[in-house]
Amino acid sequence: MRTLMITGPGGSGRTTIAAATALTAAREGTRTLLLSTDRTDTPGAVLGTPTGPTPTRVTPHLTAWRPDAPAAFREDLTAFQDRAAGVLDLLGASRLDPEEVTPLPGAEELAVLRALRDAALSDAHDLLVVDLPPTPQALALLALPEELRRYLRRLLPPERQAARALRPVLGRLAGVPMPADWLYETAARWDVELAAVEAVLGDRNTAVRLVAEPGPAGTDALRTARLGLALRALPVESVVANRVLPEEDTPGSWLAGPVAQQRKALDAWREEYGDLLTAPHLGHDPSGADDLTALAVPAPAADTPPADWPVVDRIAEDGVLVWHIPLPGAVREDLDLVRRGDELVIAAGPGRRVVPLPSALRRCTVDGAGLREGELRVRFAPDPDLWPRTR
């Protein structure tokens, strides 16, 4: 299955472009699912068909789905209370009823990720179009699976589960209670679920379509989004310039200024991003199949190029290894790089990622780094004390 995630700055028309993309693909005969992360039924208003917590058939080949995050959180909490019943009873804890539960911060994001995983692994559709939140929230959402898995592995390392028989003895020796089996089992189950989401995001058929209105604000938003996605190794399938005003001769009209500003932005975007998709300004908020068709937004290409990130090369002249990390749009002053044990902490603009080093680089020391042509190149020199010796 192909997965196309659509995001952009707030108010740029992400949901409209997502709906138009899904409708175009469906009309071409592709079995398409439009997955919305919106709390309100904005997709339903755009499609002209209400959407809800169960998949809704819009056309013979198009289905829309807006998962109910609060309901999913209540189900998860109920299941957790059932699994931890023994501990809760021992502590004398009072169970929470589903009716009194309101989602905690982060619960909605986890529900969205689970829905993304379930939809992408389904055989019922050929294309999944995901209407993501605005770019800052979208980048945080897409980073969540990797970050949570890293936290789980640090706090509850899987290898320590092998010492189950020794935990009572270790607990008496240490004088503190050791984690119970149910805690490790919960962590293992979460690790499997998050790994499935990571697999979807890292699949070669997963890409992102960026949406923005042509202008200075849209230009800044696209650069930030592109850099944040590159940091997560997510390829940009295309950029959509939305609400493009007609290129008519408007001397003396109030439209002359906005049209000139849009023309300047569009020229710059074509030079920076290559092929550019455009959606016209209809003069009103699009609603219904006719309006979405008038936007003429194409379906995604059949294949998405894989995101090769990062790439390690051998430099023969001085015997160092160079890690090539594509970071288009990065500015040298906004880059920060820290080696921490077997991990590399990369900060680029507002984004940050902790990357495990390959085994070969763990036996090296950082020998320098530089930014060249939108690519961060980190040099690693083999450590003689750790590198295998040849006879």
N, C-alpha and C positions, 0 to 999 in steps of 0.2 A: 504493500500500500504506500502511496505517496502521501506525505503530510506537509501541508503548507500553512505556516503560522503567519498571521497578519497583525502588524502593530504599527504604531506611529505616535506622534504627540497627541495629547488630549484635544478633541475637537477637530481632528484632521479628517474624520470620516472613515475610520478603520472598519466599523461594522458595516457600513454601506459597501465598501470595496470588498470585504469578505463575502457578503451576500451576493454581490454581483459576480465575483469570481466563482463561487459555488454554483450559481445559476447557469453561468456560461458552460461550465464543465458538465453539468447535468444535461443541458440541452444537446451536448455533443455525445451523449450516451454513456457518460462516466457515472458510475454509482457513487454519489457524493454525499458526505455527511458534513453539515455545518455545525461545529461545536462552539457555543458561546460561553464566555466567562463573565458576562454581564449579569448583575443582580436583577436589573429590570429587563423587561421584554423589548429592548431596542431592536433585536433582530426580527421579532415579530412585526414591529411597526414598519421596518424596511421591506420585509418580504410580503407584508399584507396578510400574513397568516400567523396567529398566535403560537408561540412556542412555550414549552414548559419542561418539567422534570423528566418527562418521558419523550423519546424520539417522536417527532411529528412529521408525517409525510407531506411535503409541500408540492412536489411534482413527482411523476413516476420514477425519476432517478435522483431526486433531491430530498434529503431528510435533515431536519433541524433539531437540535437538542440543546437545552439550557439546563444543566444539572442543578439540583437543589442542594446547595452546600450545607445549609443548616440541618436538613434531614440526614445527610450523610454523616455529619458530625454526631448527631444523636445516636445513629446506628453504631458508629465506632465506639462511642462512650459506653453504650449498653453492652456491647461485646467485650470491652475491656473490663467492665465490672463483673461480668460473668467469669472471665478467665482469672481474675484476681479475687474471686469470692472468698477463698480461704484466708488470704492476707487481710482483706477488709473486715471479715468477721473476727479475726484475731485482734485487730485494732479497735473493734467496736465501732467501726465507721458506719454511717448511715448512707444507704444507697440513694442516688439521684434518680428521680423519675424523668423519662424523656420529655415530658411536658414542661418541666421547669428548667431545661437546659437551653442555654444560648451559646452559640459558637464562640470559642476563644480566638484571640488573634492568631492568625496562621492557619486556622482550621479550613477556611474557605480556599486558601491556596492549595492545601493538601487534597481537598476534594476535587479541585480542578485538575491537579496532576493525575489523580486516580482515574478521572473521567478520560483524560487524554490517553492514558495507558490503555484503558479498556477499549476505547474507540479505535486506536491505532492497531490493536491486536485482533480486532474483529475481522471476519471474512465477509461481512455483509456489504462492505463498501470498497471502492478502489481508490478514492481520494478523500482525505480528511482535511477540511479547511477550518482552522482554529482562529476564532476572533479573540485575540489576546487583549489584555488591558493596555493603557498607555505605556509608552516605552519604558519609563523608569520602573514601573510595577512589573512589566513583562520581563525585563532583565532580571529582576529579583526573583520572580517566579521560576524562570528557567535555570537559575543558579541553585535553587533550593534542593533538588535531589542530590547533587554532588556534595553540597555542603553538609546536608544532614547525614549522608553516608559517612563522611569524614568524621563528623562528631561522634556517631555511633561507634565507629571502629576505634576511636581514641578512648571513649569512655567505657565501652564494653568490648574489648578485643575478642574476636571469635576464637582465637587459639586458647584463650583461658577457659573455654567451656570444657576442654578435655580434663580439667582438674576437678570435676564435679565431686568425686569421691573424697577429695582432700579438702573441700571447702569447709566442712564442719571443724576439722582439725586446725586449718589455717585461721578460721574465725576465732577459735579459743586461744591460739597463740598470739594473734594480733590484738585480741580484746575488742574487736568490732565485728558486727554481723557482716557476712559475705553476701553478695547478690544471689537471690534465689533463682531457681531454674526458670520460673515464668518470666523473669526479667530478661534473661538471655534469649528465651524463645520469642519474646515480643520484639527484641532488638533484631533477631535473625529474620523474623517475618517482615519487619519494616525494611531491612536491608534488601530483601528479595524484591519487595514492591518498588522501592526507589531505584534499584538496579534496572527494573523493567522500564521505568520512565526514562532513565538515562539511555537505555538502548534505543528507545524511540527517538530521543533528541539527537543521538549520535548516528542514527541510520543515514546511509548515503542518499536516501530518498526523502529526507527531511530538510526543509529550507524555510526561509523567512521572506515575506514580501513586505517592504516598508512603504508606508503611506504618509504623505505630507502635502501641505499646500505650498506652492512655489512662492518663496519670499525669504527674507533674512532669517526669520524665526524657524521656518521649515528647513533651511540650509543647516543651521546649527543643530537642530534636532536630528537630522539625518546623519550628520557626522558623529554625534554622540552615540546614536543607535548602532551605526555600523561598527564603531570601535568596540562597543560593549558586546555585540554579537561575535565579532572576531575573537575577542578574549574568551568566549565560550565555544569557539570553533563551530559556530553556526553560520552556514553560507547564506548570503543574501541572493534570493532568486531574481528579484527585480525591485525597482523603485517605481512607485505610482505617484505622479503629480496629480493631485485631486483638485476639483473645483477650478479648472483652468478656464479663464475668461476667453471669449471668442477673439481671435486676432483680426479685428476689423479696424478700419480707419476711423479713429475717434478723436480727431483734433478738437480741442476746446471742450471736450466732454470730461466729466469727472472720472470716467473710466480710463482716460488716457494715462494717468499716473499708475493705477494698479496694473494695467496691461503692460506698460513698459517695465515695471518692477518684476512681473511674472516672467516676461520674456527674458530678462537678464538672468533670473534664477534658473529658468529652464535651460538656457544655453550653458550655464555653469554645471548644472546637474548632468547634462548629456556628456560633457567633457569628463566629468569625474566618475560617473557610474555607467557610461556606455549607453546601451539601449534603454530608453526611458518610456514607461507607459504613462499615458495621460487619460484623465477622465474629465469630461467637460462640466462646467457649472450649468446646472439645469434651470437656475433661477428660483428653485424651491428645494426643500428637503426631499430627496428621492423616496418614493414609497410605491411598492408594487412591482410586478414583473416588467411592465412597460418602461418604467423609469430606470430600473436596473439594466435592462437591455440597452437603453439609450446611452449608458455610460461606456459601453463597448470595452469592458475589462476582459482581457483574454484569460483562459484557463492556464494553469502552469504547464511548463514543458514536460514532456514525458519522462525525462531523466534529469536528476539533479546532480551536478558534479560533487564528488566527495570533498569534505573539508579536511585537507591534509594538514593537521596541526598537532604538534609541531613536527619539524623534520630535522633529523640529526645528520650532519655531513662530516666526513673525515677530511681534514686539510693536511695534505702530505708535507707541505713545506716546513711547518714547525711542529707537526705532530699533535695538534690540538683538535678537539671536537667542537663543532659549532652547532648550536641549537637555533634553528630558524623559526621564529614565531611571527606569522603575519599579523600586523596590527595597523591596518589602513586608517589613516586619519590621526594617528597618534602624534603627540607633540612631545619633544624631548623633555621639556621642563615639567610635563605632567606624568612622566614615567618614574616608577620606583621599582627596584628589584632587590629582593633579599633572599639569600640562601639560608634555609633553616633546616638543618639536619638533611633528611632525604627529600625535602620539598623545596620548591621555588615559589616564592610569593611575588606575584606580578600585579602591580597597580598601574592602571592606565586610565587617566581621567577620573571619572567617578566610579569606574569598575575595579574590581579586585578579584584575583583568583589564586588559589593555592594548588599548585600542580606537583604531583609526585614525579620525581626524577626517574628516568629509565635506569636500569641496573648498571649500565656502563658509566653513566654520569655520576652515580653515587660514589664511584671510586675516583672522582676527579675533584679538583678545586676550581672555583670560578676565576677565570683569568681576564675578565673584562666583558663589556657589553657595549653595543652601539645600535642606534636606530638609523636605518638606511632604506630609503625608498619604500616606506610603509612596512618595514620588516624589522623586528627586534632580533638581533643576533647576539647570542650569549656564548662566550668562549669558555671552554672547560679544558684544563690541563690535567692529564693523568697524574694521580698521586703515586709516586714510586713505592710507597709503603703499602698501598692497597692494590695496585695494578699487577696482574699476573706477569711473572718474569718469563722470558724466553731463554732457552739455553743456546 
